[in-house]
Amino acid sequence: MNVIRPEQPRPLASDWDWQQDAACREYPTEMFFHPDGERGPRRKNRENAAKAICASCPVIQACRKQALTLQEPYGIWGGLSEDDRLAIINQREVRELTVASAS
């Protein structure tokens, strides 16, 4: 399935300031992005550990919003995995199509 990516937001530093307060800044990026070929329990354990960090993050909502807006294809963002975000995006598209066809 081809995903149409939305237009990228304006590259203003103020749009990204929330990242300064992100809990993930204290951890290696490998916790939030899977290595090639990672599957099964190992991947699920890494994702759960990353999501636990996100759960206590003061900027989880801003991070989640950004990841969904940009349709971020990789990693854990705002406590959501790649599959979590794809499911939310697909649900939104179905709702939009349903509303549009009802009009």
Backbone as XML, in Angstrom:
<?xml version="1.0"?>
<chain id="A" units="angstrom">
  <residue number="1" name="MET">
    <atom name="N" x="0.838" y="-1.170" z="0.000"/>
    <atom name="CA" x="0.000" y="0.000" z="0.000"/>
    <atom name="C" x="0.888" y="1.241" z="0.000"/>
  </residue>
  <residue number="2" name="ASN">
    <atom name="N" x="0.640" y="2.124" z="-0.906"/>
    <atom name="CA" x="1.390" y="3.377" z="-0.959"/>
    <atom name="C" x="0.804" y="4.348" z="0.044"/>
  </residue>
  <residue number="3" name="VAL">
    <atom name="N" x="1.666" y="4.938" z="0.833"/>
    <atom name="CA" x="1.236" y="5.927" z="1.817"/>
    <atom name="C" x="1.572" y="7.296" z="1.270"/>
  </residue>
  <residue number="4" name="ILE">
    <atom name="N" x="0.580" y="8.139" z="1.216"/>
    <atom name="CA" x="0.807" y="9.517" z="0.780"/>
    <atom name="C" x="1.198" y="10.300" z="2.015"/>
  </residue>
  <residue number="5" name="ARG">
    <atom name="N" x="2.412" y="10.781" z="2.010"/>
    <atom name="CA" x="2.910" y="11.521" z="3.166"/>
    <atom name="C" x="2.438" y="12.960" z="3.080"/>
  </residue>
  <residue number="6" name="PRO">
    <atom name="N" x="2.003" y="13.493" z="4.208"/>
    <atom name="CA" x="1.553" y="14.886" z="4.209"/>
    <atom name="C" x="2.713" y="15.831" z="3.957"/>
  </residue>
  <residue number="7" name="GLU">
    <atom name="N" x="2.363" y="17.026" z="3.616"/>
    <atom name="CA" x="3.384" y="18.049" z="3.428"/>
    <atom name="C" x="4.142" y="18.237" z="4.733"/>
  </residue>
  <residue number="8" name="GLN">
    <atom name="N" x="5.447" y="18.371" z="4.649"/>
    <atom name="CA" x="6.274" y="18.532" z="5.836"/>
    <atom name="C" x="5.985" y="19.884" z="6.494"/>
  </residue>
  <residue number="9" name="PRO">
    <atom name="N" x="6.036" y="19.922" z="7.843"/>
    <atom name="CA" x="5.796" y="21.200" z="8.518"/>
    <atom name="C" x="6.935" y="22.175" z="8.248"/>
  </residue>
  <residue number="10" name="ARG">
    <atom name="N" x="6.651" y="23.435" z="8.506"/>
    <atom name="CA" x="7.674" y="24.463" z="8.348"/>
    <atom name="C" x="8.860" y="24.131" z="9.243"/>
  </residue>
  <residue number="11" name="PRO">
    <atom name="N" x="10.060" y="24.317" z="8.769"/>
    <atom name="CA" x="11.238" y="23.987" z="9.584"/>
    <atom name="C" x="11.584" y="25.105" z="10.560"/>
  </residue>
  <residue number="12" name="LEU">
    <atom name="N" x="10.714" y="25.342" z="11.508"/>
    <atom name="CA" x="10.956" y="26.356" z="12.525"/>
    <atom name="C" x="11.445" y="25.688" z="13.797"/>
  </residue>
  <residue number="13" name="ALA">
    <atom name="N" x="12.482" y="26.236" z="14.383"/>
    <atom name="CA" x="13.035" y="25.651" z="15.609"/>
    <atom name="C" x="11.976" y="25.545" z="16.699"/>
  </residue>
  <residue number="14" name="SER">
    <atom name="N" x="11.078" y="26.512" z="16.775"/>
    <atom name="CA" x="10.055" y="26.484" z="17.825"/>
    <atom name="C" x="9.117" y="25.288" z="17.678"/>
  </residue>
  <residue number="15" name="ASP">
    <atom name="N" x="8.988" y="24.747" z="16.467"/>
    <atom name="CA" x="8.150" y="23.570" z="16.251"/>
    <atom name="C" x="8.757" y="22.314" z="16.875"/>
  </residue>
  <residue number="16" name="TRP">
    <atom name="N" x="10.040" y="22.365" z="17.159"/>
    <atom name="CA" x="10.745" y="21.188" z="17.661"/>
    <atom name="C" x="11.261" y="21.371" z="19.081"/>
  </residue>
  <residue number="17" name="ASP">
    <atom name="N" x="10.986" y="22.505" z="19.700"/>
    <atom name="CA" x="11.508" y="22.784" z="21.040"/>
    <atom name="C" x="11.104" y="21.736" z="22.073"/>
  </residue>
  <residue number="18" name="TRP">
    <atom name="N" x="9.949" y="21.124" z="21.903"/>
    <atom name="CA" x="9.485" y="20.123" z="22.854"/>
    <atom name="C" x="10.493" y="18.983" z="23.001"/>
  </residue>
  <residue number="19" name="GLN">
    <atom name="N" x="11.287" y="18.725" z="21.969"/>
    <atom name="CA" x="12.240" y="17.614" z="22.023"/>
    <atom name="C" x="13.307" y="17.808" z="23.103"/>
  </residue>
  <residue number="20" name="GLN">
    <atom name="N" x="13.554" y="19.049" z="23.489"/>
    <atom name="CA" x="14.546" y="19.311" z="24.539"/>
    <atom name="C" x="14.144" y="18.664" z="25.866"/>
  </residue>
  <residue number="21" name="ASP">
    <atom name="N" x="12.840" y="18.472" z="26.077"/>
    <atom name="CA" x="12.346" y="17.913" z="27.332"/>
    <atom name="C" x="12.010" y="16.430" z="27.240"/>
  </residue>
  <residue number="22" name="ALA">
    <atom name="N" x="12.303" y="15.810" z="26.120"/>
    <atom name="CA" x="11.933" y="14.407" z="25.906"/>
    <atom name="C" x="12.741" y="13.462" z="26.789"/>
  </residue>
  <residue number="23" name="ALA">
    <atom name="N" x="12.062" y="12.511" z="27.376"/>
    <atom name="CA" x="12.710" y="11.521" z="28.243"/>
    <atom name="C" x="13.696" y="10.657" z="27.474"/>
  </residue>
  <residue number="24" name="CYS">
    <atom name="N" x="13.445" y="10.432" z="26.195"/>
    <atom name="CA" x="14.298" y="9.548" z="25.392"/>
    <atom name="C" x="15.691" y="10.118" z="25.158"/>
  </residue>
  <residue number="25" name="ARG">
    <atom name="N" x="15.877" y="11.400" z="25.388"/>
    <atom name="CA" x="17.191" y="12.020" z="25.169"/>
    <atom name="C" x="18.268" y="11.406" z="26.057"/>
  </residue>
  <residue number="26" name="GLU">
    <atom name="N" x="17.855" y="10.769" z="27.129"/>
    <atom name="CA" x="18.790" y="10.164" z="28.083"/>
    <atom name="C" x="19.171" y="8.733" z="27.705"/>
  </residue>
  <residue number="27" name="TYR">
    <atom name="N" x="18.618" y="8.219" z="26.619"/>
    <atom name="CA" x="18.807" y="6.817" z="26.254"/>
    <atom name="C" x="19.377" y="6.701" z="24.841"/>
  </residue>
  <residue number="28" name="PRO">
    <atom name="N" x="20.012" y="5.577" z="24.540"/>
    <atom name="CA" x="20.539" y="5.382" z="23.176"/>
    <atom name="C" x="19.397" y="5.224" z="22.170"/>
  </residue>
  <residue number="29" name="THR">
    <atom name="N" x="19.588" y="5.763" z="20.993"/>
    <atom name="CA" x="18.540" y="5.706" z="19.963"/>
    <atom name="C" x="18.184" y="4.272" z="19.596"/>
  </residue>
  <residue number="30" name="GLU">
    <atom name="N" x="19.113" y="3.328" z="19.791"/>
    <atom name="CA" x="18.847" y="1.927" z="19.471"/>
    <atom name="C" x="17.670" y="1.360" z="20.263"/>
  </residue>
  <residue number="31" name="MET">
    <atom name="N" x="17.335" y="1.999" z="21.383"/>
    <atom name="CA" x="16.175" y="1.540" z="22.156"/>
    <atom name="C" x="14.878" y="1.845" z="21.422"/>
  </residue>
  <residue number="32" name="PHE">
    <atom name="N" x="14.871" y="2.835" z="20.569"/>
    <atom name="CA" x="13.648" y="3.320" z="19.946"/>
    <atom name="C" x="13.526" y="2.951" z="18.467"/>
  </residue>
  <residue number="33" name="PHE">
    <atom name="N" x="14.606" y="2.461" z="17.875"/>
    <atom name="CA" x="14.615" y="2.091" z="16.453"/>
    <atom name="C" x="15.173" y="0.685" z="16.315"/>
  </residue>
  <residue number="34" name="HIS">
    <atom name="N" x="14.425" y="-0.185" z="15.654"/>
    <atom name="CA" x="14.857" y="-1.580" z="15.559"/>
    <atom name="C" x="15.991" y="-1.760" z="14.552"/>
  </residue>
  <residue number="35" name="PRO">
    <atom name="N" x="16.900" y="-2.672" z="14.873"/>
    <atom name="CA" x="17.937" y="-3.003" z="13.900"/>
    <atom name="C" x="17.342" y="-3.874" z="12.792"/>
  </residue>
  <residue number="36" name="ASP">
    <atom name="N" x="18.004" y="-3.922" z="11.655"/>
    <atom name="CA" x="17.545" y="-4.760" z="10.552"/>
    <atom name="C" x="17.368" y="-6.194" z="11.021"/>
  </residue>
  <residue number="37" name="GLY">
    <atom name="N" x="16.248" y="-6.781" z="10.643"/>
    <atom name="CA" x="16.004" y="-8.181" z="10.923"/>
    <atom name="C" x="15.486" y="-8.495" z="12.313"/>
  </residue>
  <residue number="38" name="GLU">
    <atom name="N" x="15.314" y="-7.500" z="13.164"/>
    <atom name="CA" x="14.817" y="-7.776" z="14.512"/>
    <atom name="C" x="13.345" y="-8.157" z="14.438"/>
  </residue>
  <residue number="39" name="ARG">
    <atom name="N" x="13.001" y="-9.291" z="15.042"/>
    <atom name="CA" x="11.628" y="-9.778" z="15.018"/>
    <atom name="C" x="11.295" y="-10.466" z="16.337"/>
  </residue>
  <residue number="40" name="GLY">
    <atom name="N" x="10.039" y="-10.854" z="16.437"/>
    <atom name="CA" x="9.588" y="-11.695" z="17.541"/>
    <atom name="C" x="9.749" y="-11.081" z="18.915"/>
  </residue>
  <residue number="41" name="PRO">
    <atom name="N" x="10.026" y="-11.942" z="19.907"/>
    <atom name="CA" x="10.103" y="-11.484" z="21.299"/>
    <atom name="C" x="11.158" y="-10.406" z="21.543"/>
  </residue>
  <residue number="42" name="ARG">
    <atom name="N" x="12.279" y="-10.507" z="20.855"/>
    <atom name="CA" x="13.335" y="-9.503" z="21.051"/>
    <atom name="C" x="12.817" y="-8.120" z="20.661"/>
  </residue>
  <residue number="43" name="ARG">
    <atom name="N" x="12.148" y="-8.030" z="19.521"/>
    <atom name="CA" x="11.611" y="-6.741" z="19.073"/>
    <atom name="C" x="10.523" y="-6.255" z="20.024"/>
  </residue>
  <residue number="44" name="LYS">
    <atom name="N" x="9.632" y="-7.162" z="20.433"/>
    <atom name="CA" x="8.540" y="-6.782" z="21.331"/>
    <atom name="C" x="9.095" y="-6.277" z="22.661"/>
  </residue>
  <residue number="45" name="ASN">
    <atom name="N" x="10.124" y="-6.938" z="23.187"/>
    <atom name="CA" x="10.728" y="-6.498" z="24.453"/>
    <atom name="C" x="11.357" y="-5.118" z="24.329"/>
  </residue>
  <residue number="46" name="ARG">
    <atom name="N" x="12.061" y="-4.868" z="23.221"/>
    <atom name="CA" x="12.674" y="-3.560" z="23.018"/>
    <atom name="C" x="11.590" y="-2.491" z="22.899"/>
  </residue>
  <residue number="47" name="GLU">
    <atom name="N" x="10.528" y="-2.793" z="22.125"/>
    <atom name="CA" x="9.435" y="-1.834" z="21.970"/>
    <atom name="C" x="8.770" y="-1.534" z="23.312"/>
  </residue>
  <residue number="48" name="ASN">
    <atom name="N" x="8.533" y="-2.573" z="24.115"/>
    <atom name="CA" x="7.907" y="-2.360" z="25.423"/>
    <atom name="C" x="8.783" y="-1.527" z="26.340"/>
  </residue>
  <residue number="49" name="ALA">
    <atom name="N" x="10.092" y="-1.736" z="26.291"/>
    <atom name="CA" x="11.006" y="-0.926" z="27.105"/>
    <atom name="C" x="10.965" y="0.531" z="26.656"/>
  </residue>
  <residue number="50" name="ALA">
    <atom name="N" x="10.954" y="0.766" z="25.354"/>
    <atom name="CA" x="10.886" y="2.133" z="24.835"/>
    <atom name="C" x="9.551" y="2.780" z="25.202"/>
  </residue>
  <residue number="51" name="LYS">
    <atom name="N" x="8.471" y="2.038" z="25.068"/>
    <atom name="CA" x="7.150" y="2.577" z="25.409"/>
    <atom name="C" x="7.055" y="2.925" z="26.894"/>
  </residue>
  <residue number="52" name="ALA">
    <atom name="N" x="7.738" y="2.161" z="27.742"/>
    <atom name="CA" x="7.745" y="2.458" z="29.177"/>
    <atom name="C" x="8.430" y="3.792" z="29.444"/>
  </residue>
  <residue number="53" name="ILE">
    <atom name="N" x="9.490" y="4.076" z="28.716"/>
    <atom name="CA" x="10.164" y="5.374" z="28.844"/>
    <atom name="C" x="9.217" y="6.481" z="28.389"/>
  </residue>
  <residue number="54" name="CYS">
    <atom name="N" x="8.549" y="6.258" z="27.275"/>
    <atom name="CA" x="7.606" y="7.245" z="26.748"/>
    <atom name="C" x="6.460" y="7.515" z="27.734"/>
  </residue>
  <residue number="55" name="ALA">
    <atom name="N" x="6.027" y="6.483" z="28.431"/>
    <atom name="CA" x="4.875" y="6.621" z="29.330"/>
    <atom name="C" x="5.093" y="7.675" z="30.408"/>
  </residue>
  <residue number="56" name="SER">
    <atom name="N" x="6.340" y="7.889" z="30.800"/>
    <atom name="CA" x="6.619" y="8.891" z="31.836"/>
    <atom name="C" x="7.152" y="10.200" z="31.252"/>
  </residue>
  <residue number="57" name="CYS">
    <atom name="N" x="7.141" y="10.322" z="29.936"/>
    <atom name="CA" x="7.713" y="11.490" z="29.275"/>
    <atom name="C" x="6.774" y="12.698" z="29.357"/>
  </residue>
  <residue number="58" name="PRO">
    <atom name="N" x="7.305" y="13.863" z="29.717"/>
    <atom name="CA" x="6.458" y="15.053" z="29.825"/>
    <atom name="C" x="5.973" y="15.594" z="28.472"/>
  </residue>
  <residue number="59" name="VAL">
    <atom name="N" x="6.576" y="15.149" z="27.378"/>
    <atom name="CA" x="6.176" y="15.671" z="26.064"/>
    <atom name="C" x="5.598" y="14.577" z="25.159"/>
  </residue>
  <residue number="60" name="ILE">
    <atom name="N" x="5.047" y="13.523" z="25.760"/>
    <atom name="CA" x="4.539" y="12.398" z="24.981"/>
    <atom name="C" x="3.486" y="12.835" z="23.962"/>
  </residue>
  <residue number="61" name="GLN">
    <atom name="N" x="2.617" y="13.741" z="24.330"/>
    <atom name="CA" x="1.553" y="14.158" z="23.401"/>
    <atom name="C" x="2.114" y="14.920" z="22.204"/>
  </residue>
  <residue number="62" name="ALA">
    <atom name="N" x="3.057" y="15.808" z="22.437"/>
    <atom name="CA" x="3.672" y="16.549" z="21.330"/>
    <atom name="C" x="4.425" y="15.599" z="20.403"/>
  </residue>
  <residue number="63" name="CYS">
    <atom name="N" x="5.110" y="14.644" z="20.980"/>
    <atom name="CA" x="5.866" y="13.664" z="20.205"/>
    <atom name="C" x="4.928" y="12.812" z="19.364"/>
  </residue>
  <residue number="64" name="ARG">
    <atom name="N" x="3.867" y="12.332" z="19.983"/>
    <atom name="CA" x="2.878" y="11.507" z="19.277"/>
    <atom name="C" x="2.232" y="12.294" z="18.140"/>
  </residue>
  <residue number="65" name="LYS">
    <atom name="N" x="1.865" y="13.528" z="18.417"/>
    <atom name="CA" x="1.232" y="14.369" z="17.393"/>
    <atom name="C" x="2.166" y="14.562" z="16.206"/>
  </residue>
  <residue number="66" name="GLN">
    <atom name="N" x="3.423" y="14.850" z="16.485"/>
    <atom name="CA" x="4.402" y="15.061" z="15.423"/>
    <atom name="C" x="4.576" y="13.796" z="14.579"/>
  </residue>
  <residue number="67" name="ALA">
    <atom name="N" x="4.698" y="12.655" z="15.248"/>
    <atom name="CA" x="4.897" y="11.390" z="14.534"/>
    <atom name="C" x="3.704" y="11.043" z="13.659"/>
  </residue>
  <residue number="68" name="LEU">
    <atom name="N" x="2.500" y="11.305" z="14.147"/>
    <atom name="CA" x="1.303" y="11.021" z="13.355"/>
    <atom name="C" x="1.145" y="12.016" z="12.212"/>
  </residue>
  <residue number="69" name="THR">
    <atom name="N" x="1.463" y="13.269" z="12.455"/>
    <atom name="CA" x="1.372" y="14.293" z="11.417"/>
    <atom name="C" x="2.335" y="13.991" z="10.274"/>
  </residue>
  <residue number="70" name="LEU">
    <atom name="N" x="3.547" y="13.607" z="10.628"/>
    <atom name="CA" x="4.561" y="13.320" z="9.609"/>
    <atom name="C" x="4.479" y="11.897" z="9.071"/>
  </residue>
  <residue number="71" name="GLN">
    <atom name="N" x="3.614" y="11.092" z="9.669"/>
    <atom name="CA" x="3.519" y="9.670" z="9.345"/>
    <atom name="C" x="4.910" y="9.030" z="9.418"/>
  </residue>
  <residue number="72" name="GLU">
    <atom name="N" x="5.546" y="9.271" z="10.554"/>
    <atom name="CA" x="6.895" y="8.758" z="10.816"/>
    <atom name="C" x="6.919" y="7.248" z="10.593"/>
  </residue>
  <residue number="73" name="PRO">
    <atom name="N" x="7.744" y="6.768" z="9.661"/>
    <atom name="CA" x="7.696" y="5.346" z="9.316"/>
    <atom name="C" x="8.501" y="4.416" z="10.230"/>
  </residue>
  <residue number="74" name="TYR">
    <atom name="N" x="9.391" y="4.963" z="11.071"/>
    <atom name="CA" x="10.269" y="4.104" z="11.851"/>
    <atom name="C" x="10.312" y="4.512" z="13.314"/>
  </residue>
  <residue number="75" name="GLY">
    <atom name="N" x="10.497" y="3.544" z="14.171"/>
    <atom name="CA" x="10.779" y="3.795" z="15.574"/>
    <atom name="C" x="9.566" y="3.966" z="16.464"/>
  </residue>
  <residue number="76" name="ILE">
    <atom name="N" x="9.874" y="4.115" z="17.744"/>
    <atom name="CA" x="8.865" y="4.387" z="18.763"/>
    <atom name="C" x="8.836" y="5.902" z="18.960"/>
  </residue>
  <residue number="77" name="TRP">
    <atom name="N" x="7.673" y="6.489" z="18.779"/>
    <atom name="CA" x="7.475" y="7.927" z="18.937"/>
    <atom name="C" x="6.197" y="8.132" z="19.746"/>
  </residue>
  <residue number="78" name="GLY">
    <atom name="N" x="6.270" y="8.905" z="20.794"/>
    <atom name="CA" x="5.072" y="9.191" z="21.576"/>
    <atom name="C" x="4.415" y="7.941" z="22.130"/>
  </residue>
  <residue number="79" name="GLY">
    <atom name="N" x="5.215" y="6.932" z="22.421"/>
    <atom name="CA" x="4.682" y="5.697" z="22.974"/>
    <atom name="C" x="4.010" y="4.799" z="21.957"/>
  </residue>
  <residue number="80" name="LEU">
    <atom name="N" x="4.170" y="5.111" z="20.673"/>
    <atom name="CA" x="3.543" y="4.323" z="19.614"/>
    <atom name="C" x="4.600" y="3.685" z="18.723"/>
  </residue>
  <residue number="81" name="SER">
    <atom name="N" x="4.394" y="2.426" z="18.408"/>
    <atom name="CA" x="5.279" y="1.731" z="17.474"/>
    <atom name="C" x="4.868" y="2.068" z="16.044"/>
  </residue>
  <residue number="82" name="GLU">
    <atom name="N" x="5.639" y="1.580" z="15.105"/>
    <atom name="CA" x="5.325" y="1.759" z="13.685"/>
    <atom name="C" x="3.935" y="1.197" z="13.379"/>
  </residue>
  <residue number="83" name="ASP">
    <atom name="N" x="3.669" y="-0.008" z="13.893"/>
    <atom name="CA" x="2.367" y="-0.646" z="13.652"/>
    <atom name="C" x="1.237" y="0.119" z="14.327"/>
  </residue>
  <residue number="84" name="ASP">
    <atom name="N" x="1.475" y="0.629" z="15.549"/>
    <atom name="CA" x="0.460" y="1.418" z="16.250"/>
    <atom name="C" x="0.077" y="2.654" z="15.441"/>
  </residue>
  <residue number="85" name="ARG">
    <atom name="N" x="1.098" y="3.359" z="14.945"/>
    <atom name="CA" x="0.832" y="4.585" z="14.176"/>
    <atom name="C" x="0.106" y="4.271" z="12.879"/>
  </residue>
  <residue number="86" name="LEU">
    <atom name="N" x="0.516" y="3.216" z="12.204"/>
    <atom name="CA" x="-0.134" y="2.845" z="10.953"/>
    <atom name="C" x="-1.611" y="2.526" z="11.187"/>
  </residue>
  <residue number="87" name="ALA">
    <atom name="N" x="-1.917" y="1.829" z="12.280"/>
    <atom name="CA" x="-3.309" y="1.510" z="12.596"/>
    <atom name="C" x="-4.125" y="2.782" z="12.830"/>
  </residue>
  <residue number="88" name="ILE">
    <atom name="N" x="-3.559" y="3.745" z="13.555"/>
    <atom name="CA" x="-4.261" y="5.010" z="13.813"/>
    <atom name="C" x="-4.476" y="5.775" z="12.511"/>
  </residue>
  <residue number="89" name="ILE">
    <atom name="N" x="-3.450" y="5.840" z="11.684"/>
    <atom name="CA" x="-3.548" y="6.554" z="10.405"/>
    <atom name="C" x="-4.598" y="5.896" z="9.518"/>
  </residue>
  <residue number="90" name="ASN">
    <atom name="N" x="-4.597" y="4.564" z="9.465"/>
    <atom name="CA" x="-5.589" y="3.862" z="8.651"/>
    <atom name="C" x="-7.001" y="4.090" z="9.168"/>
  </residue>
  <residue number="91" name="GLN">
    <atom name="N" x="-7.187" y="4.097" z="10.491"/>
    <atom name="CA" x="-8.508" y="4.372" z="11.070"/>
    <atom name="C" x="-8.982" y="5.767" z="10.696"/>
  </residue>
  <residue number="92" name="ARG">
    <atom name="N" x="-8.083" y="6.730" z="10.738"/>
    <atom name="CA" x="-8.435" y="8.104" z="10.357"/>
    <atom name="C" x="-8.873" y="8.168" z="8.903"/>
  </residue>
  <residue number="93" name="GLU">
    <atom name="N" x="-8.133" y="7.477" z="8.034"/>
    <atom name="CA" x="-8.464" y="7.492" z="6.608"/>
    <atom name="C" x="-9.826" y="6.859" z="6.359"/>
  </residue>
  <residue number="94" name="VAL">
    <atom name="N" x="-10.136" y="5.774" z="7.062"/>
    <atom name="CA" x="-11.445" y="5.124" z="6.908"/>
    <atom name="C" x="-12.543" y="6.068" z="7.374"/>
  </residue>
  <residue number="95" name="ARG">
    <atom name="N" x="-12.334" y="6.731" z="8.512"/>
    <atom name="CA" x="-13.337" y="7.692" z="9.004"/>
    <atom name="C" x="-13.540" y="8.821" z="8.011"/>
  </residue>
  <residue number="96" name="GLU">
    <atom name="N" x="-12.440" y="9.351" z="7.468"/>
    <atom name="CA" x="-12.544" y="10.447" z="6.499"/>
    <atom name="C" x="-13.292" y="10.004" z="5.243"/>
  </residue>
  <residue number="97" name="LEU">
    <atom name="N" x="-13.023" y="8.798" z="4.773"/>
    <atom name="CA" x="-13.718" y="8.271" z="3.597"/>
    <atom name="C" x="-15.192" y="8.057" z="3.891"/>
  </residue>
  <residue number="98" name="THR">
    <atom name="N" x="-15.496" y="7.568" z="5.082"/>
    <atom name="CA" x="-16.885" y="7.337" z="5.475"/>
    <atom name="C" x="-17.649" y="8.647" z="5.545"/>
  </residue>
  <residue number="99" name="VAL">
    <atom name="N" x="-17.041" y="9.660" z="6.138"/>
    <atom name="CA" x="-17.672" y="10.977" z="6.233"/>
    <atom name="C" x="-17.848" y="11.578" z="4.844"/>
  </residue>
  <residue number="100" name="ALA">
    <atom name="N" x="-16.829" y="11.475" z="4.020"/>
    <atom name="CA" x="-16.882" y="12.043" z="2.670"/>
    <atom name="C" x="-17.952" y="11.345" z="1.834"/>
  </residue>
  <residue number="101" name="SER">
    <atom name="N" x="-18.087" y="10.051" z="1.958"/>
    <atom name="CA" x="-19.080" y="9.347" z="1.142"/>
    <atom name="C" x="-20.490" y="9.570" z="1.657"/>
  </residue>
  <residue number="102" name="ALA">
    <atom name="N" x="-20.623" y="9.929" z="2.938"/>
    <atom name="CA" x="-21.940" y="10.202" z="3.494"/>
    <atom name="C" x="-22.447" y="11.589" z="3.120"/>
  </residue>
  <residue number="103" name="SER">
    <atom name="N" x="-21.539" y="12.429" z="2.679"/>
    <atom name="CA" x="-21.910" y="13.822" z="2.339"/>
    <atom name="C" x="-22.578" y="13.912" z="0.995"/>
  </residue>
</chain>
